[in-house]
Amino acid sequence: MHRVERVLRAAVMAGALAGVSTQASATVIDGANVGSYTTFVDQNTGRVWLDLDNFFGLSHNAMEGLASTAGFSVATRGDVDALLASLPLTGGEWPSYAAIMGSAPNRPLIWGSYEPVTPGIVAWAYSFNGDSSWSFLDHTDFGVNDVPNQDSSAADMNLWAYQDGPAAVPEPGTLLLMASGLAGAALRRRRRA
């Protein structure tokens, strides 16, 4: 086998072993578990986010305490806005986001609270299946120690929380470009020898 072929095969295998997504357009992917919590990764920033189905029936403060113990920071409105700006809702994307990010157990809703804009008052970002955009509610009728919709199947708010993760895994196109560059360098070196 020629050296160039070995370099190309090695690059392809490295991509396969790294679990590189074949969807070049994906911006969120399933992440590794952190302790007992499931996560997803924002490929644009490399941040590891808690799935939005790790907690149910808890107040914002209770979720924040659990997330903090696991090494996560509660996101600000700006953090959540930046994440969701890369996740369009132009038609049909919601189910794939829900599968990766997590959703409410008894209704088609992705939602979580973020760092209060008004001290002591819960704020949240959400989208129902079929919505054409993400929505933000900076001022709700709930305090940070309240459980929205307590004692009902709609007590399913979660928490937007993240930790900075390792560098993002290169996309397949990037790996192919890198492999072709390595192959060209190997070929040039071989011709000089």
C-alpha positions as a Markdown table, in Angstrom:
| # | Residue | x | y | z |
|---|---|---|---|---|
| 1 | Met | 0.0 | 0.0 | 0.0 |
| 2 | His | 1.3 | 3.4 | -0.9 |
| 3 | Arg | 2.2 | 5.9 | 1.8 |
| 4 | Val | -0.4 | 8.4 | 0.5 |
| 5 | Glu | -3.2 | 5.8 | 0.8 |
| 6 | Arg | -2.1 | 4.9 | 4.3 |
| 7 | Val | -2.3 | 8.6 | 5.3 |
| 8 | Leu | -5.8 | 9.0 | 3.8 |
| 9 | Arg | -7.0 | 5.7 | 5.5 |
| 10 | Ala | -5.5 | 6.8 | 8.8 |
| 11 | Ala | -7.3 | 10.1 | 8.6 |
| 12 | Val | -10.6 | 8.5 | 7.8 |
| 13 | Met | -10.2 | 6.0 | 10.6 |
| 14 | Ala | -9.3 | 8.8 | 13.0 |
| 15 | Gly | -12.6 | 10.5 | 12.1 |
| 16 | Ala | -14.6 | 7.3 | 12.6 |
| 17 | Leu | -12.9 | 6.5 | 15.9 |
| 18 | Ala | -13.6 | 10.0 | 17.2 |
| 19 | Gly | -17.3 | 9.5 | 16.5 |
| 20 | Val | -17.5 | 12.4 | 14.1 |
| 21 | Ser | -21.0 | 13.2 | 13.0 |
| 22 | Thr | -21.7 | 12.7 | 9.3 |
| 23 | Gln | -24.2 | 15.6 | 9.5 |
| 24 | Ala | -22.0 | 18.5 | 8.6 |
| 25 | Ser | -24.9 | 20.9 | 9.4 |
| 26 | Ala | -25.5 | 19.6 | 12.9 |
| 27 | Thr | -24.7 | 22.3 | 15.6 |
| 28 | Val | -25.8 | 20.2 | 18.6 |
| 29 | Ile | -24.9 | 16.6 | 19.2 |
| 30 | Asp | -25.3 | 14.1 | 22.0 |
| 31 | Gly | -22.6 | 14.5 | 24.6 |
| 32 | Ala | -21.1 | 12.1 | 27.2 |
| 33 | Asn | -22.7 | 11.6 | 30.5 |
| 34 | Val | -21.3 | 13.8 | 33.3 |
| 35 | Gly | -21.9 | 11.9 | 36.5 |
| 36 | Ser | -25.5 | 10.8 | 36.3 |
| 37 | Tyr | -26.5 | 13.6 | 34.0 |
| 38 | Thr | -27.0 | 13.4 | 30.2 |
| 39 | Thr | -25.6 | 16.2 | 28.1 |
| 40 | Phe | -25.4 | 17.7 | 24.6 |
| 41 | Val | -22.6 | 19.6 | 22.9 |
| 42 | Asp | -22.8 | 22.9 | 21.1 |
| 43 | Gln | -20.4 | 22.3 | 18.2 |
| 44 | Asn | -20.0 | 26.1 | 17.6 |
| 45 | Thr | -18.6 | 26.8 | 21.1 |
| 46 | Gly | -17.6 | 23.4 | 22.4 |
| 47 | Arg | -19.8 | 24.0 | 25.5 |
| 48 | Val | -21.3 | 20.9 | 27.1 |
| 49 | Trp | -24.9 | 21.6 | 28.1 |
| 50 | Leu | -27.2 | 19.7 | 30.5 |
| 51 | Asp | -30.0 | 17.9 | 28.7 |
| 52 | Leu | -33.3 | 19.5 | 29.3 |
| 53 | Asp | -34.7 | 16.4 | 30.8 |
| 54 | Asn | -32.4 | 15.8 | 33.7 |
| 55 | Phe | -34.7 | 17.5 | 36.3 |
| 56 | Phe | -38.4 | 17.6 | 36.6 |
| 57 | Gly | -40.6 | 19.0 | 39.4 |
| 58 | Leu | -37.9 | 21.1 | 41.0 |
| 59 | Ser | -37.5 | 24.9 | 41.5 |
| 60 | His | -34.9 | 26.9 | 39.7 |
| 61 | Asn | -32.7 | 27.1 | 42.9 |
| 62 | Ala | -32.9 | 23.4 | 43.5 |
| 63 | Met | -31.8 | 22.6 | 39.9 |
| 64 | Glu | -29.1 | 25.3 | 40.1 |
| 65 | Gly | -27.7 | 23.6 | 43.2 |
| 66 | Leu | -27.6 | 20.1 | 41.6 |
| 67 | Ala | -26.1 | 21.5 | 38.4 |
| 68 | Ser | -23.5 | 23.5 | 40.3 |
| 69 | Thr | -22.4 | 20.4 | 42.3 |
| 70 | Ala | -21.9 | 18.6 | 39.0 |
| 71 | Gly | -19.7 | 21.4 | 37.7 |
| 72 | Phe | -22.2 | 23.3 | 35.5 |
| 73 | Ser | -22.9 | 27.0 | 35.4 |
| 74 | Val | -26.4 | 28.4 | 35.0 |
| 75 | Ala | -26.6 | 30.1 | 31.7 |
| 76 | Thr | -27.5 | 33.8 | 31.3 |
| 77 | Arg | -30.0 | 35.0 | 28.8 |
| 78 | Gly | -27.1 | 35.9 | 26.4 |
| 79 | Asp | -25.7 | 32.3 | 26.7 |
| 80 | Val | -29.0 | 30.7 | 25.8 |
| 81 | Asp | -29.7 | 33.3 | 23.1 |
| 82 | Ala | -26.4 | 32.5 | 21.5 |
| 83 | Leu | -27.1 | 28.7 | 21.6 |
| 84 | Leu | -30.6 | 29.0 | 20.2 |
| 85 | Ala | -29.6 | 31.5 | 17.5 |
| 86 | Ser | -27.7 | 28.6 | 15.9 |
| 87 | Leu | -30.8 | 26.3 | 16.0 |
| 88 | Pro | -33.3 | 27.5 | 13.4 |
| 89 | Leu | -37.0 | 26.5 | 13.7 |
| 90 | Thr | -37.9 | 26.9 | 10.0 |
| 91 | Gly | -39.8 | 23.6 | 9.8 |
| 92 | Gly | -39.2 | 20.1 | 11.0 |
| 93 | Glu | -36.1 | 20.6 | 13.2 |
| 94 | Trp | -37.8 | 20.6 | 16.5 |
| 95 | Pro | -38.0 | 16.7 | 16.9 |
| 96 | Ser | -34.3 | 16.3 | 16.3 |
| 97 | Tyr | -33.5 | 19.1 | 18.8 |
| 98 | Ala | -35.8 | 17.5 | 21.4 |
| 99 | Ala | -34.1 | 14.1 | 20.8 |
| 100 | Ile | -30.6 | 15.6 | 21.4 |
| 101 | Met | -31.4 | 18.4 | 24.0 |
| 102 | Gly | -34.2 | 16.7 | 25.9 |
| 103 | Ser | -37.8 | 17.8 | 26.3 |
| 104 | Ala | -40.8 | 17.8 | 28.7 |
| 105 | Pro | -42.1 | 14.3 | 29.4 |
| 106 | Asn | -45.8 | 14.8 | 28.8 |
| 107 | Arg | -46.0 | 17.5 | 26.2 |
| 108 | Pro | -44.0 | 18.6 | 23.1 |
| 109 | Leu | -42.0 | 21.4 | 24.8 |
| 110 | Ile | -38.3 | 22.2 | 25.1 |
| 111 | Trp | -37.9 | 24.6 | 28.0 |
| 112 | Gly | -35.6 | 25.6 | 30.8 |
| 113 | Ser | -34.9 | 28.5 | 33.1 |
| 114 | Tyr | -31.8 | 30.6 | 32.9 |
| 115 | Glu | -30.1 | 33.1 | 35.3 |
| 116 | Pro | -32.8 | 35.5 | 36.5 |
| 117 | Val | -32.9 | 38.8 | 34.7 |
| 118 | Thr | -34.9 | 40.2 | 37.7 |
| 119 | Pro | -33.4 | 39.0 | 41.0 |
| 120 | Gly | -35.5 | 36.2 | 42.5 |
| 121 | Ile | -37.8 | 35.8 | 39.5 |
| 122 | Val | -37.7 | 32.8 | 37.2 |
| 123 | Ala | -36.9 | 33.5 | 33.5 |
| 124 | Trp | -37.1 | 30.8 | 30.8 |
| 125 | Ala | -36.6 | 30.1 | 27.1 |
| 126 | Tyr | -38.8 | 27.6 | 25.3 |
| 127 | Ser | -40.2 | 26.2 | 22.1 |
| 128 | Phe | -43.2 | 24.0 | 21.4 |
| 129 | Asn | -43.2 | 21.5 | 18.6 |
| 130 | Gly | -44.5 | 23.5 | 15.6 |
| 131 | Asp | -43.2 | 26.9 | 16.8 |
| 132 | Ser | -41.3 | 28.8 | 14.2 |
| 133 | Ser | -39.0 | 30.5 | 16.7 |
| 134 | Trp | -37.6 | 30.3 | 20.2 |
| 135 | Ser | -39.3 | 32.4 | 22.9 |
| 136 | Phe | -37.9 | 34.1 | 26.0 |
| 137 | Leu | -39.8 | 35.1 | 29.1 |
| 138 | Asp | -37.5 | 37.2 | 31.3 |
| 139 | His | -40.2 | 38.0 | 33.9 |
| 140 | Thr | -42.6 | 35.3 | 35.0 |
| 141 | Asp | -45.0 | 35.0 | 38.0 |
| 142 | Phe | -42.7 | 32.4 | 39.6 |
| 143 | Gly | -40.0 | 32.9 | 42.2 |
| 144 | Val | -36.7 | 31.0 | 42.1 |
| 145 | Asn | -37.9 | 28.7 | 44.9 |
| 146 | Asp | -41.3 | 28.0 | 43.2 |
| 147 | Val | -42.0 | 24.9 | 41.1 |
| 148 | Pro | -43.9 | 26.1 | 38.0 |
| 149 | Asn | -47.1 | 24.0 | 37.6 |
| 150 | Gln | -46.3 | 22.2 | 40.9 |
| 151 | Asp | -48.2 | 18.9 | 41.5 |
| 152 | Ser | -49.2 | 18.5 | 37.8 |
| 153 | Ser | -47.8 | 16.7 | 34.8 |
| 154 | Ala | -46.7 | 20.1 | 33.5 |
| 155 | Ala | -44.1 | 20.6 | 36.4 |
| 156 | Asp | -41.5 | 19.9 | 33.7 |
| 157 | Met | -39.3 | 23.0 | 33.5 |
| 158 | Asn | -35.6 | 22.3 | 33.3 |
| 159 | Leu | -32.4 | 24.3 | 33.5 |
| 160 | Trp | -30.2 | 25.9 | 30.8 |
| 161 | Ala | -26.7 | 25.1 | 32.3 |
| 162 | Tyr | -23.4 | 24.4 | 30.7 |
| 163 | Gln | -19.7 | 23.8 | 31.3 |
| 164 | Asp | -16.9 | 24.7 | 28.9 |
| 165 | Gly | -15.9 | 21.5 | 27.1 |
| 166 | Pro | -12.9 | 20.3 | 25.2 |
| 167 | Ala | -12.2 | 21.6 | 21.8 |
| 168 | Ala | -14.8 | 20.7 | 19.3 |
| 169 | Val | -14.2 | 17.6 | 17.1 |
| 170 | Pro | -13.5 | 18.6 | 13.5 |
| 171 | Glu | -16.2 | 18.0 | 10.9 |
| 172 | Pro | -15.7 | 15.3 | 8.3 |
| 173 | Gly | -14.9 | 17.9 | 5.6 |
| 174 | Thr | -12.2 | 19.4 | 7.8 |
| 175 | Leu | -10.7 | 15.9 | 8.3 |
| 176 | Leu | -10.8 | 15.3 | 4.6 |
| 177 | Leu | -9.0 | 18.6 | 3.9 |
| 178 | Met | -6.4 | 17.8 | 6.5 |
| 179 | Ala | -5.9 | 14.3 | 5.1 |
| 180 | Ser | -5.5 | 15.6 | 1.6 |
| 181 | Gly | -2.9 | 18.1 | 2.9 |
| 182 | Leu | -1.0 | 15.4 | 4.6 |
| 183 | Ala | -1.2 | 13.2 | 1.6 |
| 184 | Gly | 0.1 | 16.0 | -0.6 |
| 185 | Ala | 3.0 | 16.6 | 1.8 |
| 186 | Ala | 3.9 | 12.9 | 1.8 |
| 187 | Leu | 3.7 | 12.8 | -2.0 |
| 188 | Arg | 5.9 | 15.9 | -2.3 |
| 189 | Arg | 8.4 | 14.4 | 0.1 |
| 190 | Arg | 8.5 | 11.1 | -1.7 |
| 191 | Arg | 9.1 | 12.8 | -5.1 |
| 192 | Arg | 12.1 | 14.8 | -3.6 |
| 193 | Ala | 13.6 | 11.6 | -2.3 |
